């Protein structure tokens, strides 16, 4: 009998330590309480052993030799000494070498006070320098990308940034150049460092070599206070440390959450701070870069400032009048709110306004009931899956850190990607099988994958790819489907039908629904969706957003309560504007936007980093959001606005605080709102999962500098230190709708393909025209050019190449657009970015026919 | 007296102008060894090499036969020839690639056959323009001749050889950096363990990396037998070796010398070799095995040219480069120049080598050119110790690869042997030899 060894014993400084075979010595020693200094080592990247700071003595066949602890996989019987004079001399020697060419910039360096080099020079350095030579000089600093500056004099060549770019993000825009002590990190001569993950290199830089333009010289770490919170820019729910100096947001750093973001953030989540505290923004309430700081009421056609009492009274008057009519009022929006706010508004809608017409999505998502009914998968499940299937937009544009997680998983052997390629995707290079899917075809492609026999000829499926995909998918065991809205100019019924069919054909597969908006999953769970009640309970149907807009245009609905910026987020802006123009509109929002042109009452709300509560990410994980700054002016948290509006309408929600709302939500539905709220620094809980949350990883301050250095305030203490858990509440089990409860998904009627036209795909991009980007000068400059992307075959047919001009006619409008060649766009498809503006300032969304299942456009080369 | 009766093993064709051509090679017995090898079982060929005790000629002196036997069994394995000779005063492979490229190619084919690998790479220093041209021509001729490609000489064995030029970095002579370079990456050495080439080499597959001269010995060994090779020299140091003799000698150049039977004195003074020091000046010191080797003084001139004999005295035969300093040579300048080379050629990957080499070079520059301080001597020794702890031989290292511990050798030796000269530099704030 052979026994598989599950633990080995390592001797560290004479003490026996148990470890898993193959664990890194540096981690094993740290767990046993022996800290080994390090610079290049980062627990979220492969070790390289280059800085040599972690040299320790390891016994070997030739006696004890100095070995880098970050590069040693432990084995049974390993004997290690970390505190001998030889080790101390080697470590001090390395530190002295590192400081030899390092400039004495500390007094003017942003990293000063939170610098691993400073910290470890103090703990493991020789104390004084013997270096009397001239130090190395470089021009400082150089701009290597739009958000990142590089001071090569400060660089210690740890390769964290270059490894992050190449290994984690898959960007090769920065790399080493030169050699010896003239070696430098250099940007690619052709491509600036435009990675959407560039800020991570700044965060993990162990010296002040990389600095981010928005934070440069903005603060000193000892002046900063911070809270641990969750990003709500998209539905990944990255954990972060939000730091401010006084009431001004200065910086956001990624916190290493094992199930979610591993410490990484995208640049949008990291750098959108100006949009929140609005100090650079405009004062015009129609401008998305402005903050709404006072209640506004329309008088004589103009929005004017009002008191809360006046504004609430007017809002109650309008909504109260409308609720008297059957179907007279509805609620649109709310995907950017906390769970508690969404719950409060869901109750206001049902109990106070008496309406089922509620929808947090702007017609840009999938049927909420079907999303909840699919067998769910977590991000970790997707990363562990044997086969990942993608039927979604480019995850790097829509859910950036999900892309990082999937990329890391799929780059390993034994993990395959079956890509249902609706358009360009940063995951495409990792696909084992890539099957082009044109608008209106997803459900038929799934049929062809599921069924025996010949595939319909018009799908132009590659038979080899189909066979390979079928083989990989099997019965769905080990398969996770990452599914989302693939095309905003396509009836969601196409993807809904495809997913339902996929769930039938692969009974063992699980689904990670990649809905993109911040807390859209939490809003749905809380009942801000037609046909759903708070706590994932199926209820009577109501109008979704598009149906409400139609009803408003037709006069069947009189008033609407808008939670957020409807016009900035809806595909058919003209149709929505016409609807709002006819309606009584009460808008609850923290940011300005075009919606407010039609608002009768505007109630100013607190936004991200100003509010308490919980949010739910795309996998159903509930984590806490914690306020760091006070909302400007008279803005209130949504829960308070909901409660006061209810009172003004003569109802009592009994929610005087967020905690009240969380308690009511949890006690009545089993949704873990209060549990998480009271345990704000935990990894959160999967709603509906009985299993206890995993213990947190301890924070490695050398890996994530800047987090230990700022003072923790507010709910909970530091990331990496586990807070006392609240006693469990007596709650009912959370509801779990199943596909079987919903009946078959309706089959969309897709018109025949127009041989002379192209099918339109409209897809969101990370740097869009939304509030987060428009309000942040650093990000606003990153919005890409407006272009129509076409397959090279289609461009050749038109006699055009990248940069050429194309007349595009769709939905009765004609736009002239610049074209770009993109082999990842399926043949027969024309792709534009959601919300992009044509050369004449026209809205490219207008090319889409809002009433059609798919939009076909006619094109003509100029 | 020098022992000169050994056969010329790798330099037998150098008398011919056209020694690099296939015609001359065939006329002088070329590719006969390959035909013989192909008639033997691959293991028999390897056994001959093992019996020959052919020590690797690249610097480390590891027995080629043992290196071959350590190759991890695998479906795919590679043979890589290290021809990146770029150390100052080391130029013996340079001669072989330019003057007898077919001998190298035949050696490569024999080795590949013995190892049963079907793909070999000859990595040549990029500055060897003529060598690259001639080795590539020899490879092309070998293909035409049937000695390379599918079914070599009808034996059923197939081999492809790729000649790859280096891009101008000394570090790519370090075998793992060379493999990185072959893979198209920056020449950063890999960490051993786990990246011993025999286990995880080129593209992660087991790989044998051998030196040009090592390969060039193989045709003779196959033709004459491992025992005949082992009969030359003594102990583990068998056969002949090329020595690149440089510095203060009357006849600098490359000499093929039977190992152990001859001494450094023979190499430097015998008329067949160096022919003595110009002006009959006394030898002050000599570098026995390339600029990364610790120096020897005149009392070690009678040491035999044997690997273990030199090793026991605290240095190495290394790359076969012998550099002579006489009493007009400045030890400080010599050590500074060597350090400058290593400082420029450090790959920059790991801290002690990157920063240490530059620091030591700058301190040595000050000592040589004025600005030296007495305390610089202790400082230099301590910096050396921080790269090669204990300053032992063979060295320990805080660095990833052996370029690091190559830096202290000359500085340490110069300070130990010529401390007075250093103090004179400090005293005069300049070089007394100027």
Interface residues (C-beta under 8 A of the other chain):
Chain A: X49 X50 X51 X52 X53 X55 X65 X66 X68 X71 X86 X89 X90 X93 X94 X96 X97 X98 X100 X101 X130 X131 X133 X134 X136 X156 X157 X175 X176 X178 X179 X180 X181 X182 X183
Chain B: X169 X171 X186 X191 X343 X344 X345 X346 X347 X348 X349 X350 X351 X352 X354 X355 X356 X357 X358 X359 X362 X363 X366 X379 X383 X385 X386 X387 X389 X396 X397 X398 X399 X400
